[in-house]
Amino acid sequence: MSDRIQQPPASDGIREVSKNLPAVGLVATESNAEWIAAEILRIHSRAHQVIVTAAVDADPQALTFARWLDAEVVDPSGSQPQTDTPRERLRRYARQAGYPGLVYHGEGDGSVSLPASREALNSAETFTIDARIEPVTDPEPTVMVGIPAYNEAGTIGTVVESAREYADTVLVVDDGSTDQTVEVAEAAGATVYEHERNVGYGGALKSIFEQADRNATDHLVVLDADGQHDPSDIPELVERQRESEAEIVIGNRFGESTETEMPLYRRFGLFTVNIMTNLSLGILTPTNRIRDTQSGFRAYSQTAISSLASDSSIGDRMDASTNILYHAHSNGYQIAEVPTTIDYDVEASNNLGPVEHGLTLVGNIIRTVEREHPIMLLSVPGVCFVLAGFVFTYLTMFNYFQSGTFPLGHALASTTFTITGILASFTGIILHSLELYRQ
């Protein structure tokens, strides 16, 4: 510890210790200074004295804390025999000091249960007993809400205020906004992380994952800044994650109990993208498919947060939502869904048109399938093309022998299908081999 640490002032809230109560014996080491200090303060507040010694002939920082906090310190060196154990040293000191007994806790962690320890000491026939330890209760899991925002000054304040009711922390990642998004978000109570320039939705998500990972967040819920997502659904996503232990929980806009009024063109486009995404993930059965692959309303576990924070393959654009699913699939993560209602009666914040957005997603899916599943994308269609080429070859030869004329159209089709199929098949096999070699 630094020499600049100063002795803390005495607290008026600590009751004066009494020698009519048994003392508590603790053992200082080089690594338990903080625990020693916390136990002394807690035990003193209950009018018991603490006696501290060290495990070795040294003066660790914990002994310095003990002296500052008015605990009684037994120097491990001096006139005591070298064969003394810390327990015997503390016992002898407590008896000589006139305490009615000693509750020995040593250097272990946990907190001494003083009522249970006094009861055990009263019923024992010895001067020293091992401390009874209070049961350790797990702390409540932390929930962070992450909101990527770009020029959302008109809605971000309301979204932050609503989300704060259901989260320990609300983090807004401002993606280079040119309006008052930062000021409004901070005034609403959010922690704001700023990008110097606009890097895209995926880039904002990566910053959210990194900040959540640094804070060791248990549950991260990401929602949009434009007010489409209902923050009151946050507890349902978190609860489903705790119950199912799924690494990712998606707010599903297509569930039976949802009331999302989605434009027909958008519903059709998402239906197509959902099918393509599931097929690219190798999900063929209806029971396992992801019903809403493009929902940005998601909850992430600590495991998913950590791995996504270090994954450089998550794109900066709107296709990041799909890339995250590919990341989850490659890591064997479980994905669950809960029904949620989306309000589309807000000013659109997506600066991509629906057609451009859809083409971006489809292009990303095709590139991913080509990289991850070249056999399915190239070799299987290639074999079908070769078979079609054989069919046209048969028709060409059959027509020639029957009529004596050579069908040029059939011959060209046969050649085209056969060559294309062979090239596609071998390309898929080569890419598949390279992928296996890379792994």
C-alpha positions as CSV (number, residue, x, y, z in Angstrom):
1,M,0.0,0.0,0.0
2,S,1.1,3.5,-0.6
3,D,2.7,5.6,2.2
4,R,0.2,8.4,1.3
5,I,-2.6,6.5,3.0
6,Q,-3.7,8.5,6.0
7,Q,-5.3,7.2,9.2
8,P,-9.1,7.4,8.9
9,P,-11.0,9.5,11.5
10,A,-12.8,7.7,14.3
11,S,-16.5,7.1,13.6
12,D,-19.0,8.5,16.1
13,G,-21.3,5.5,15.2
14,I,-19.1,2.9,16.7
15,R,-20.0,1.8,20.2
16,E,-17.3,1.5,22.9
17,V,-16.0,-2.0,23.2
18,S,-16.6,-3.9,26.4
19,K,-14.3,-6.3,28.2
20,N,-17.3,-8.1,29.6
21,L,-17.9,-9.6,26.1
22,P,-15.6,-12.2,24.5
23,A,-12.9,-10.9,22.2
24,V,-12.6,-11.9,18.6
25,G,-9.2,-13.1,17.4
26,L,-8.1,-12.5,13.8
27,V,-4.8,-13.3,12.0
28,A,-3.3,-10.8,9.6
29,T,-1.6,-11.8,6.4
30,E,0.0,-10.0,3.5
31,S,-3.3,-10.3,1.5
32,N,-6.2,-9.8,3.9
33,A,-5.8,-6.2,4.9
34,E,-9.2,-5.1,3.5
35,W,-11.0,-8.0,5.1
36,I,-9.3,-7.3,8.5
37,A,-10.4,-3.7,8.4
38,A,-14.0,-4.5,7.5
39,E,-14.3,-7.1,10.2
40,I,-12.8,-4.8,12.9
41,L,-15.3,-2.0,12.0
42,R,-18.2,-4.5,12.0
43,I,-17.3,-6.2,15.3
44,H,-16.5,-2.9,17.1
45,S,-19.9,-1.6,16.1
46,R,-21.3,-4.5,18.2
47,A,-19.2,-3.6,21.2
48,H,-16.8,-6.5,20.9
49,Q,-13.0,-6.0,20.9
50,V,-10.8,-7.5,18.2
51,I,-7.4,-8.9,18.9
52,V,-5.1,-9.2,15.9
53,T,-1.8,-11.0,15.4
54,A,0.2,-11.9,12.3
55,A,0.8,-15.4,10.9
56,V,4.5,-14.7,10.6
57,D,7.1,-12.6,12.2
58,A,6.3,-9.5,10.1
59,D,4.2,-6.4,10.2
60,P,1.8,-6.6,7.2
61,Q,-0.4,-3.7,6.2
62,A,-3.4,-5.4,8.0
63,L,-1.7,-4.8,11.3
64,T,-1.3,-1.1,10.5
65,F,-5.1,-1.0,9.7
66,A,-5.8,-2.8,13.0
67,R,-3.8,-0.2,15.0
68,W,-5.6,2.7,13.2
69,L,-9.0,1.1,14.1
70,D,-8.1,0.7,17.8
71,A,-7.9,-3.1,17.7
72,E,-5.5,-4.7,20.1
73,V,-2.4,-6.0,18.3
74,V,-0.2,-8.9,19.5
75,D,3.2,-8.7,18.0
76,P,4.2,-12.1,16.7
77,S,7.8,-11.6,17.8
78,G,9.1,-10.8,21.3
79,S,9.1,-12.9,24.4
80,Q,6.6,-15.6,23.3
81,P,8.1,-19.0,22.5
82,Q,8.8,-19.4,18.8
83,T,6.6,-22.5,18.8
84,D,3.5,-20.4,19.6
85,T,0.7,-20.7,17.0
86,P,-1.4,-17.5,16.3
87,R,-4.4,-19.2,18.0
88,E,-2.4,-19.8,21.2
89,R,-0.9,-16.4,21.1
90,L,-4.3,-14.7,20.9
91,R,-5.7,-17.0,23.6
92,R,-3.0,-16.2,26.0
93,Y,-3.3,-12.4,25.4
94,A,-7.1,-12.4,25.8
95,R,-6.9,-14.4,29.1
96,Q,-4.3,-12.0,30.5
97,A,-6.3,-9.0,29.3
98,G,-9.3,-10.2,31.3
99,Y,-11.7,-11.1,28.5
100,P,-14.3,-13.8,29.4
101,G,-13.4,-15.8,26.3
102,L,-12.0,-15.7,22.8
103,V,-13.8,-16.3,19.5
104,Y,-11.1,-17.4,17.1
105,H,-11.6,-16.6,13.4
106,G,-8.0,-16.8,12.2
107,E,-7.3,-15.6,8.7
108,G,-10.3,-17.0,7.0
109,D,-12.9,-15.0,5.0
110,G,-16.5,-14.5,5.9
111,S,-18.0,-12.6,8.8
112,V,-18.3,-13.8,12.4
113,S,-21.8,-14.4,13.7
114,L,-21.4,-12.8,17.1
115,P,-24.7,-14.0,18.7
116,A,-24.1,-17.6,17.5
117,S,-20.5,-17.5,18.7
118,R,-21.4,-16.2,22.1
119,E,-24.0,-18.9,22.5
120,A,-21.5,-21.5,21.5
121,L,-18.9,-20.1,23.9
122,N,-21.4,-20.1,26.8
123,S,-22.1,-23.7,26.3
124,A,-18.5,-24.8,25.9
125,E,-16.1,-25.7,28.7
126,T,-13.1,-24.0,27.0
127,F,-11.8,-20.5,26.9
128,T,-11.5,-20.4,23.1
129,I,-13.9,-21.6,20.4
130,D,-13.8,-21.4,16.6
131,A,-16.1,-18.6,15.4
132,R,-19.5,-19.3,14.0
133,I,-19.7,-17.8,10.5
134,E,-22.6,-15.9,9.1
135,P,-24.0,-17.6,6.0
136,V,-22.8,-15.9,2.8
137,T,-25.5,-14.6,0.6
138,D,-24.9,-14.0,-3.1
139,P,-25.2,-10.4,-4.1
140,E,-28.1,-9.4,-6.4
141,P,-27.1,-9.8,-10.0
142,T,-26.4,-6.4,-11.7
143,V,-28.4,-5.2,-14.7
144,M,-27.1,-2.7,-17.2
145,V,-29.2,-1.2,-19.9
146,G,-27.1,-0.3,-23.0
147,I,-28.5,2.2,-25.5
148,P,-26.7,3.0,-28.8
149,A,-27.7,6.5,-29.9
150,Y,-27.1,8.7,-32.9
151,N,-28.9,12.1,-33.0
152,E,-31.7,11.0,-30.6
153,A,-32.1,14.1,-28.5
154,G,-35.8,14.1,-28.9
155,T,-36.4,10.6,-27.4
156,I,-33.3,9.6,-25.4
157,G,-34.3,11.4,-22.2
158,T,-37.6,9.6,-21.9
159,V,-36.0,6.2,-22.8
160,V,-33.3,6.6,-20.2
161,E,-35.7,7.7,-17.4
162,S,-37.9,4.7,-18.1
163,A,-35.0,2.3,-18.3
164,R,-33.5,3.5,-15.0
165,E,-36.5,2.0,-13.1
166,Y,-35.4,-1.5,-14.1
167,A,-31.6,-1.3,-14.2
168,D,-28.6,-0.6,-11.9
169,T,-26.9,1.4,-14.6
170,V,-28.0,2.9,-17.9
171,L,-25.2,3.3,-20.4
172,V,-25.7,5.4,-23.5
173,V,-23.1,5.1,-26.3
174,D,-23.3,8.3,-28.3
175,D,-22.2,7.4,-31.8
176,G,-20.9,10.9,-32.8
177,S,-24.2,12.7,-32.6
178,T,-24.3,16.3,-33.8
179,D,-27.4,17.3,-31.7
180,Q,-27.9,17.4,-27.9
181,T,-28.1,13.6,-27.4
182,V,-25.2,13.6,-24.9
183,E,-26.5,16.5,-22.7
184,V,-30.1,15.1,-22.7
185,A,-28.9,11.6,-21.8
186,E,-26.7,12.8,-18.9
187,A,-29.5,15.0,-17.6
188,A,-31.8,12.0,-17.5
189,G,-29.3,10.1,-15.4
190,A,-27.4,8.0,-17.9
191,T,-23.7,7.3,-18.0
192,V,-22.6,8.4,-21.5
193,Y,-19.7,7.0,-23.5
194,E,-18.9,9.1,-26.6
195,H,-17.5,8.2,-30.0
196,E,-15.6,11.0,-31.6
197,R,-17.2,10.1,-35.0
198,N,-20.1,8.1,-36.2
199,V,-19.0,4.4,-36.7
200,G,-22.3,2.8,-37.0
201,Y,-24.8,0.7,-35.0
202,G,-22.4,-2.3,-34.7
203,G,-19.6,-0.1,-33.5
204,A,-21.8,1.4,-30.8
205,L,-22.8,-2.2,-29.7
206,K,-19.2,-3.2,-29.4
207,S,-18.5,-0.2,-27.1
208,I,-21.5,-1.3,-25.0
209,F,-20.1,-4.8,-24.7
210,E,-16.7,-3.5,-23.8
211,Q,-18.0,-1.2,-21.1
212,A,-20.3,-3.9,-19.6
213,D,-17.4,-6.3,-19.5
214,R,-15.2,-3.8,-17.7
215,N,-18.0,-3.4,-15.1
216,A,-18.5,-7.2,-14.7
217,T,-22.2,-6.8,-15.5
218,D,-24.3,-9.9,-14.9
219,H,-27.1,-9.0,-17.4
220,L,-26.8,-6.5,-20.2
221,V,-30.1,-5.4,-21.9
222,V,-29.7,-3.5,-25.2
223,L,-32.6,-1.5,-26.5
224,D,-33.0,1.3,-29.1
225,A,-32.9,5.0,-28.3
226,D,-35.9,6.0,-30.5
227,G,-38.6,4.7,-28.1
228,Q,-39.7,1.7,-30.1
229,H,-38.8,-0.8,-27.3
230,D,-40.8,-0.8,-24.1
231,P,-38.4,-0.7,-21.1
232,S,-41.0,-2.3,-18.9
233,D,-40.2,-5.6,-20.7
234,I,-36.6,-5.5,-19.3
235,P,-37.4,-7.5,-16.2
236,E,-39.1,-10.2,-18.3
237,L,-36.0,-10.6,-20.5
238,V,-33.7,-10.8,-17.4
239,E,-36.0,-13.2,-15.6
240,R,-36.1,-15.5,-18.6
241,Q,-32.3,-15.4,-18.8
242,R,-32.0,-16.4,-15.2
243,E,-34.5,-19.2,-15.5
244,S,-33.3,-20.6,-18.8
245,E,-29.6,-19.8,-18.3
246,A,-29.5,-18.8,-22.0
247,E,-26.6,-16.6,-23.0
248,I,-28.9,-14.4,-25.2
249,V,-32.6,-13.7,-24.8
250,I,-34.3,-11.9,-27.7
251,G,-37.4,-9.8,-27.5
252,N,-39.6,-11.5,-30.2
253,R,-41.9,-9.2,-32.1
254,F,-43.7,-12.2,-33.7
255,G,-45.0,-14.0,-30.6
256,E,-48.6,-14.9,-30.2
257,S,-49.1,-12.5,-27.3
258,T,-47.5,-9.5,-29.0
259,E,-49.4,-6.5,-30.2
260,T,-46.8,-5.2,-32.7
261,E,-48.4,-3.5,-35.6
262,M,-45.8,-3.9,-38.3
263,P,-46.1,-2.6,-41.8
264,L,-46.7,-5.4,-44.3
265,Y,-43.6,-4.7,-46.4
266,R,-41.5,-4.9,-43.2
267,R,-43.1,-8.1,-42.0
268,F,-42.5,-9.8,-45.4
269,G,-38.9,-8.6,-45.5
270,L,-38.2,-9.8,-41.9
271,F,-39.9,-13.1,-42.7
272,T,-37.5,-13.7,-45.6
273,V,-34.4,-12.6,-43.6
274,N,-35.5,-14.8,-40.7
275,I,-35.7,-17.9,-42.9
276,M,-32.3,-17.1,-44.5
277,T,-30.6,-16.5,-41.2
278,N,-31.9,-19.7,-39.7
279,L,-30.8,-21.7,-42.7
280,S,-27.4,-20.1,-42.6
281,L,-27.1,-21.2,-39.0
282,G,-28.0,-24.7,-39.9
283,I,-31.4,-24.5,-38.0
284,L,-33.8,-26.6,-40.1
285,T,-36.5,-27.6,-37.6
286,P,-39.3,-25.2,-36.6
287,T,-38.9,-26.0,-32.9
288,N,-35.3,-24.7,-32.8
289,R,-35.5,-21.8,-35.1
290,I,-35.1,-18.2,-34.0
291,R,-38.3,-16.4,-34.7
292,D,-37.0,-12.8,-34.7
293,T,-33.4,-12.7,-35.8
294,Q,-33.2,-9.0,-36.3
295,S,-34.7,-7.7,-33.0
296,G,-32.3,-5.3,-31.3
297,F,-34.0,-5.8,-28.0
298,R,-31.8,-8.4,-26.3
299,A,-30.4,-9.5,-23.0
300,Y,-26.9,-10.9,-22.7
301,S,-25.3,-12.9,-20.0
302,Q,-21.9,-12.2,-18.5
303,T,-20.4,-15.0,-20.6
304,A,-21.8,-13.6,-23.8
305,I,-20.8,-10.0,-22.8
306,S,-17.2,-11.1,-22.3
307,S,-16.9,-13.0,-25.5
308,L,-18.6,-10.4,-27.7
309,A,-16.5,-7.6,-26.2
310,S,-13.4,-9.4,-27.5
311,D,-14.8,-10.4,-30.9
312,S,-13.5,-8.2,-33.7
313,S,-15.7,-9.8,-36.3
314,I,-18.9,-8.0,-35.2
315,G,-19.5,-5.5,-38.0
316,D,-20.0,-1.8,-37.5
317,R,-23.3,-1.6,-39.5
318,M,-26.8,-2.8,-39.0
319,D,-25.9,-6.4,-39.9
320,A,-24.2,-6.6,-36.4
321,S,-27.4,-8.2,-35.0
322,T,-26.9,-11.1,-37.4
323,N,-23.2,-11.3,-36.7
324,I,-24.0,-11.7,-33.0
325,L,-26.2,-14.7,-33.8
326,Y,-23.3,-16.3,-35.8
327,H,-21.0,-15.6,-32.8
328,A,-23.5,-17.3,-30.5
329,H,-23.9,-20.2,-32.8
330,S,-20.1,-20.7,-33.1
331,N,-19.7,-20.6,-29.3
332,G,-22.6,-23.0,-28.7
333,Y,-24.6,-20.4,-26.8
334,Q,-28.2,-21.0,-25.9
335,I,-30.7,-18.5,-27.3
336,A,-34.2,-17.9,-25.9
337,E,-37.0,-15.6,-26.8
338,V,-39.8,-13.7,-25.0
339,P,-42.7,-11.9,-26.6
340,T,-42.4,-8.1,-26.8
341,T,-44.3,-5.3,-28.4
342,I,-42.6,-2.8,-30.6
343,D,-44.0,0.7,-31.3
344,Y,-43.4,1.6,-34.9
345,D,-45.3,4.9,-34.5
346,V,-42.1,6.8,-33.9
347,E,-39.9,8.8,-36.1
348,A,-37.6,6.3,-37.9
349,S,-34.0,6.5,-36.6
350,N,-32.5,4.1,-39.0
351,N,-30.7,6.1,-41.7
352,L,-30.9,3.1,-44.1
353,G,-34.0,2.7,-46.1
354,P,-35.8,-0.6,-45.8
355,V,-34.6,-1.9,-49.2
356,E,-31.0,-1.0,-48.5
357,H,-31.2,-2.4,-45.0
358,G,-32.6,-5.7,-46.3
359,L,-30.0,-6.0,-49.1
360,T,-27.3,-5.4,-46.5
361,L,-28.6,-8.2,-44.3
362,V,-29.0,-10.6,-47.2
363,G,-25.5,-9.8,-48.5
364,N,-24.1,-10.4,-45.0
365,I,-25.9,-13.7,-44.7
366,I,-24.7,-14.9,-48.1
367,R,-21.1,-14.0,-47.3
368,T,-21.3,-15.7,-43.9
369,V,-22.8,-18.9,-45.5
370,E,-20.1,-18.8,-48.1
371,R,-17.4,-18.6,-45.4
372,E,-19.0,-21.0,-42.8
373,H,-21.0,-23.4,-45.0
374,P,-19.4,-23.5,-48.5
375,I,-20.6,-27.0,-49.1
376,M,-24.3,-26.0,-48.6
377,L,-24.0,-22.8,-50.6
378,L,-21.8,-24.0,-53.5
379,S,-21.2,-27.7,-53.6
380,V,-24.9,-28.8,-53.2
381,P,-26.2,-26.4,-55.9
382,G,-23.1,-27.4,-58.0
383,V,-24.1,-31.1,-57.9
384,C,-27.7,-30.1,-58.9
385,F,-26.3,-28.1,-61.8
386,V,-24.2,-31.1,-62.9
387,L,-27.3,-33.3,-62.8
388,A,-29.2,-30.8,-64.8
389,G,-26.3,-30.8,-67.3
390,F,-26.6,-34.6,-67.6
391,V,-30.3,-34.3,-68.3
392,F,-29.7,-31.8,-71.1
393,T,-26.9,-34.0,-72.4
394,Y,-29.3,-36.9,-72.6
395,L,-31.9,-34.8,-74.3
396,T,-29.3,-33.6,-76.8
397,M,-28.1,-37.1,-77.7
398,F,-31.7,-38.5,-77.8
399,N,-32.9,-35.7,-80.1
400,Y,-29.8,-36.2,-82.4
401,F,-30.3,-39.9,-82.8
402,Q,-34.0,-39.6,-83.2
403,S,-34.1,-36.8,-85.7
404,G,-30.6,-36.6,-87.1
405,T,-30.5,-32.9,-86.2
406,F,-28.2,-31.4,-83.5
407,P,-30.2,-29.3,-80.9
408,L,-27.7,-26.4,-80.3
409,G,-29.8,-25.0,-77.4
410,H,-29.8,-28.2,-75.5
411,A,-26.1,-28.6,-76.1
412,L,-25.3,-25.1,-74.8
413,A,-27.5,-25.7,-71.7
414,S,-25.8,-29.0,-71.1
415,T,-22.3,-27.4,-71.3
416,T,-23.2,-24.4,-69.2
417,F,-24.9,-26.4,-66.4
418,T,-22.1,-29.0,-66.3
419,I,-19.2,-26.6,-66.2
420,T,-20.8,-24.3,-63.7
421,G,-21.8,-27.2,-61.5
422,I,-18.3,-28.7,-61.5
423,L,-16.7,-25.3,-60.7
424,A,-19.1,-24.6,-57.9
425,S,-18.8,-28.1,-56.4
426,F,-15.0,-28.0,-56.4
427,T,-14.9,-24.4,-55.1
428,G,-17.2,-25.4,-52.2
429,I,-15.0,-28.4,-51.4
430,I,-11.8,-26.3,-51.5
431,L,-13.3,-23.5,-49.3
432,H,-14.6,-26.2,-46.8
433,S,-11.1,-27.7,-46.7
434,L,-9.5,-24.3,-46.0
435,E,-12.0,-23.6,-43.2
436,L,-11.2,-27.0,-41.6
437,Y,-7.5,-26.2,-41.9
438,R,-8.0,-22.7,-40.4
439,Q,-9.7,-24.2,-37.4
